[in-house]
């Protein structure tokens, strides 16, 4: 929110106009979470990853002074250009702009405007648009600005809010393994180590099985694992 007072001084085709006051508001935040999955490539390295990213965007309009000032010159009655200063969101900016108007009849006038700003901390921008002036009779742009319509400053609130924006993000990665794999001590996807007879001792015959398709008996053996090869 902004509370301010404005004024203007006219001297021939020159106009000095401005607004100054205080801006304030409440803190707000926006949290966005995105998850992506990368499938594993190969058996061990690199493992697949499930990545979860959280973005936190916050806005805080602190109570502080702001101003907007234009020094405008009307090249014709319907064409003006200006140079100005902006102090919004705690940052300074140079403003350059122009407006060209065309009467449409029946008290209506349309105009096109353009403004560019070069500010601190890379807060630069260019924007423009169309305006329509309504009245009981046709007037040139210079007369409408000085007699009927004061400058519209409310659209500059967005520039002030953007200058109060802060962002932070965090990323969490979790391995995604293929079927039969597990996460090893190094955090990689690994297959279980196959059985090695060289690491066994005390092999003992437990039983014999006969199958219909085999003429030779099959032996079932048990062994006690050995810690040395």
HUJO-V25274 format. One record per residue. OMEGA is omega as a letter, one per 40 degrees, with the letter a starting at -180 (none if undefined). Layout:
# HUJO-V25274
omega->OMEGA
omega->OMEGA
This chain:
# HUJO-V25274
omega->i
omega->i
omega->a
omega->i
omega->a
omega->i
omega->a
omega->i
omega->a
omega->i
omega->a
omega->i
omega->i
omega->i
omega->i
omega->a
omega->a
omega->i
omega->a
omega->a
omega->i
omega->i
omega->a
omega->a
omega->a
omega->i
omega->i
omega->a
omega->i
omega->a
omega->i
omega->i
omega->i
omega->a
omega->i
omega->a
omega->i
omega->a
omega->i
omega->i
omega->a
omega->a
omega->a
omega->a
omega->e
omega->i
omega->i
omega->a
omega->i
omega->a
omega->i
omega->a
omega->i
omega->i
omega->i
omega->a
omega->a
omega->i
omega->a
omega->i
omega->a
omega->i
omega->a
omega->a
omega->i
omega->i
omega->i
omega->a
omega->i
omega->i
omega->a
omega->i
omega->i
omega->i
omega->i
omega->i
omega->a
omega->a
omega->a
omega->i
omega->a
omega->i
omega->a
omega->i
omega->i
omega->i
omega->a
omega->i
omega->a
omega->a
omega->i
omega->i
omega->i
omega->a
omega->i
omega->a
omega->i
omega->i
omega->i
omega->a
omega->i
omega->i
omega->i
omega->i
omega->i
omega->i
omega->a
omega->i
omega->i
omega->i
omega->i
omega->a
omega->i
omega->i
omega->i
omega->i
omega->i
omega->a
omega->i
omega->i
omega->i
omega->i
omega->a
omega->i
omega->i
omega->i
omega->a
omega->a
omega->a
omega->i
omega->i
omega->i
omega->a
omega->i
omega->a
omega->i
omega->a
omega->i
omega->i
omega->a
omega->a
omega->i
omega->i
omega->a
omega->a
omega->a
omega->a
omega->a
omega->i
omega->i
omega->i
omega->a
omega->a
omega->a
omega->a
omega->i
omega->i
omega->i
omega->i
omega->a
omega->a
omega->i
omega->i
omega->a
omega->i
omega->a
omega->i
omega->a
omega->i
omega->a
omega->i
omega->a
omega->i
omega->i
omega->i
omega->a
omega->i
omega->i
omega->i
omega->i
omega->i
omega->a
omega->a
omega->a
omega->i
omega->a
omega->a
omega->i
omega->a
omega->i
omega->i
omega->i
omega->a
omega->i
omega->a
omega->a
omega->a
omega->i
omega->a
omega->i
omega->i
omega->i
omega->a
omega->i
omega->a
omega->a
omega->i
omega->i
omega->i
omega->i
omega->a
omega->a
omega->a
omega->i
omega->a
omega->i
omega->i
omega->a
omega->i
omega->a
omega->i
omega->a
omega->i
omega->a
omega->i
omega->a
omega->i
omega->a
omega->none
